[in-house]
Amino acid sequence: MNDRLWSEAVILEAPDRQLRVESTRDADICLRRYWPVQEGRAWEIAREACQRSLDGHASPDTARRAFIEAAREAGFDLRAWT
């Protein structure tokens, strides 16, 4: 299975947990299962970018950037080099 590893992890901080996302596969799972709201333009773009990356049609960096924007849209505190 191709996880499409990222060059650097994205760390999401919420009041009750911290999530370390290290790959496109991690991001896709996070967006589907652990996201506070499953709507919003950045969330939709991130889901699509993750799927395209996992299918080999987009780079992991594209998925990572989209994931960061979705995290900002959802109001997460995050630590990441953008």
Order of alpha helices (4+ residues) and beta strands (2+ residues): beta-beta-alpha-alpha-alpha-beta
